[in-house]
């Protein structure tokens, strides 16, 4: 009835298996009841009502309040537009609620709980894995915002471009606060504009020759010699969603390993 490629594409926009199957079945019928669609799509009848309600909320179907309830399919192009608008609406509502929460006493209460909890934990235990490039950049953002003295970065050709496109504003803010930022990365035709722009604000060194000579390369950021993020995958070979990094606030690891490693690279290029 529908190709696996199309089903996969529907999954990519956020429809789960039952939603995909019921939506495809409804498109084939135009209008139908939950019972009819359940049988046609081989979806448990007990789940079909909730799933169809979810599809209606997302903008893919219209509910006819008859007895029994009937469902009408929305033309795919129009459904996608409705779904996009609904996502934007939910996002705007969510952002507004978060902004209000940040101004409320509840945030101070949570911050106090966090401070108390962190005091009870050894710094070596404050570590974990970050899955995906987005998570890595979120942690970099937090580190750039929180740094008070230094930020040292070893990165790749792509990493330098991403530092500029995604964090140039935070880099400038950190420099304005008096934070010294150093970046070692291979400079190429692909990232020369990013290197030039960043180089006007911070120290940027070319690590191309160093990498060829066996000097450590990869992606690492050290903030204030107390917090480190190290990428464990190759950004050229790994999809951004599968990128894996290691984060730690261990003073020992930062001072005795990460910072000396950066200094070794910096002095070698």
Secondary structure, DSSP 4 states (H G I P E B T S, - for coil): ---HHHHHHHHHTT--HHHHHHHHHHHHHSEEEHHHHHHHHT--HHHHHHHHHHHHHHTSEEEE-SSS-EEEEPPHHHHHHHHHHHHHHHHHHHHHHHHHHHTSHHHHHHHHHHHHHHHTS-GGG-EEEEESHHHHHHHHHHHHHH-SSEEEEE--HHHHHHHHHHHHHHHHHHHHTT-EEEEEE---TTTHHHHHHHHTTSEEEE-HHHHHTT---S-EEEETTTEEEEE-S-TTTS-GGG-EEEEE--HHHIIIIIHHHHHHHHHH-
